[in-house]
Every structure is written in structure tokens, then in C-alpha cells.
Amino acid sequence: MTSLSHDRYCDEILAQTDALRAVLTGADLGVTVPSCPDWTLRELAVHVGGAHRWVGEIVRTRATEEFPEDKVPGFEGPDSEDPAALDAWLAEGAAVTVAALREAGPDAEVWTWVTEQRTAFWARRMTHETAVHRADAALAARAPYEVDAEVAADTIEEWLGIVALAQEEGDPEAAELRGGGRSLHLHATDVPGAEWLIEFGDERFTWRHAHEKATVALRGTLTDLMLVFNRRLKPTDPRVEVLGDAALLDFWLDRSSFG
């Protein structure tokens, strides 16, 4: 359950975008997205496509500082309201960004918002940005959602890293995820070895792969664990099982809700 190769991330950006486009095809683009209630389905799609283009420009230009969104060609979406134009715009943006990522390779130095100033960060980030927002789209369109096990596991790992970075940088919510000797266990019921033990230490939380008794355990398919962890599925949903102190799981979800 380690991070994927650069080529695999590039492949996944395209695959996740194609799957998102399939959800959008024939859907009501004006419907509100339940998990992102400030957006319609169309606005969600434009957010994803804009993010692709923004990252593509960062990588293409080897930007050493944050790239202005208003300088990104096509960032605000297609000129036409026609769903076909949106579909083509999404496909084009993903393709251009992946081409830039492939040309650069994983180790080109570029600006990111973390300590890792490499293109590898953006390949991983755009994979999970697209996969999680595809879940948002599926919720809005009432469409089924499934994600490859390796991608789902890496989405969890990436998010743990982001929350840990926020804690290190003094985010007030993430700072509370410590103390008390408490622990949270994630256990995928369909993928052997897909387990995480998150332990609250005196100064910070840590995690490792382990099958051990914890203060609270969340059990379900790997896809559903990923959805709960990203707050796209409620922990009270019958698709998952919570054993132990459910309030601690809620505590984690409440304090890792930024971004």
C-alpha cells in the first residue's frame, strides 16, 4: 500500500477524468452536489477541469512560485453551456496536463504548497483530486461509484500526509488530533493488508499499517473507507461498521475537514 509510480498517476488522471465525464453524460448539470453544497454539478466539473489546467501550467512552465489562476488558459471553463463543450473541455485539460507531467517526469522542480517541490506531488494530487470529486459527482447524479484498490488506499495515505502537514504547520483543528493515548483503526474488509492504525500521541498523531485493537475501528470495503475518510460517506451509513468509541471517529473527521 505504497504510493504509485509517476506513470500510473498519469494514467489514473486520464482514467478518473474519463469516469467523471461518464457520470456527467446525460446528468442534470444544475443539480446541487450534496457533498459540496456550494456547487452545482457543472461547477464541480469546472473546478476539476480548472485544477487540471492550473497544474498543467505550473508543470509546463516549471513555475517556482504559485501560478496565477487568471493566467491559466481556459481555467474558467468552456465558453459554451453545451454539455458536449464541457465534456470536450474536461478531456482536453486532462490530456494537456498529463502530457506536461509525462514530459517533465516525477523529479522536475516546480512550486507546490508542500515541502516536496517536485512534479511527483502534482501527479499524485491530481489523481486523488479527480477521484474524490468523481465521488461527489456520482453522489449528485445518483450514480454508482467504485475506485481501484491501489488508488483508494493511496488516497487515504495522501490525506493522512496532508493532515499531518497541517498539524505540523499549526492548523488549529489539526493540532487537536493528539493526546490521550487514543487510536483509530481503518480495516478494509475486501483487500487483505489494507489497514491503518492512527495513534494520537502527546504532540502529534502517527500512523502505520497494523491490525491491532484501537479506541475505535471503522470497517468496510476499501472504497467505502476512503469515502468516509474523505467525508463523502457518513460513518453511520450501513455500508460501513463502527466499533468502539464512535465519537473519536467523528472527532477525527471534524478536525480534518479543511482543504
RAURLIN-V94553 format. One record per pair of residues at least 12 apart in sequence whose C-alpha atoms are under 8 Angstrom apart, sorted by sequence separation. I is the first residue (numbers start at 1). J is the second residue. If there is no record, write none. Layout:
I,J  I,J
This chain:
29,41  30,42  77,89  106,118  107,119  185,197  196,208  197,209  28,41  29,42  54,67  106,119  107,120  184,197  185,198  196,209  197,210  105,119  106,120  183,197  184,198  195,209  196,210  197,211  54,69  57,72  104,119  105,120  183,198  184,199  194,209  195,210  196,211  197,212  224,239  225,240  131,147  183,199  193,209  195,211  224,240  24,41  106,123  182,199  183,200  197,214  218,235  54,72  101,119  181,199  182,200  53,72  181,200  182,201  220,239  221,240  53,73  180,200  181,201  220,240  53,74  54,75  179,200  180,201  181,202  219,240  220,241  53,75  101,123  178,200  179,201  180,202  218,240  219,241  231,253  128,151  177,200  178,201  179,202  218,241  219,242  50,74  51,75  178,202  179,203  187,211  218,242  229,253  50,75  178,203  179,204  217,242  218,243  49,75  50,76  178,204  185,211  216,242  217,243  231,257  50,77  128,155  177,204  178,205  185,212  216,243  217,244  49,77  177,205  185,213  194,222  216,244  175,204  185,214  215,244  216,245  46,76  184,214  185,215  187,217  189,219  190,220  191,221  214,244  215,245  216,246  46,77  183,214  184,215  185,216  186,217  187,218  188,219  189,220  190,221  191,222  182,214  183,215  184,216  185,217  186,218  187,219  188,220  189,221  190,222  216,248  182,215  183,216  184,217  185,218  186,219  187,220  188,221  189,222  215,248  216,249  184,218  188,222  187,222  167,204  188,225  187,225  186,225  49,89  53,93  56,96  57,97  60,100  164,204  49,90  52,93  53,94  56,97  59,100  60,101  153,194  164,205  52,94  55,97  56,98  59,101  149,191  50,93  53,96  46,90  49,93  53,97  56,100  60,104  45,90  49,94  52,97  56,101  59,104  64,109  65,110  66,111  62,108  64,110  65,111  66,112  62,109  63,110  64,111  65,112  62,110  63,111  62,111  59,110  114,165  58,110  58,111  25,83  59,119  25,87  184,248  184,249  21,87  55,122  21,90  153,222  21,91  152,222  156,226  152,223  155,226  17,90  18,91  149,222  153,226  156,229  17,91  52,126  149,223  152,226  51,126  148,223  177,252  147,223  14,91  17,94  146,223  177,255  176,255  14,94  13,94  14,95  48,129  174,255  48,130  173,255  174,256  173,256  14,98  13,98  48,133  10,98  44,133  10,101  10,102  135,227  44,137  163,256  7,102  132,227  41,137  136,232  135,232  132,230  6,105  41,140  6,106  36,136  35,136  34,136  33,136  33,137  35,139  34,139  33,139  34,140  33,140  32,140  31,140  13,123  20,130  16,127  23,134  10,123  13,126  17,130  24,137  28,141  6,120  9,123  13,127  16,130  17,131  20,134  23,137  27,141  9,124  12,127  16,131  19,134  23,138  6,123  10,127  13,130  17,134  20,137  24,141  6,124  9,127  16,134  23,141  23,143  4,150  1,150  4,154  3,154  1,153  2,154  1,154  3,157  1,194  35,231  35,232
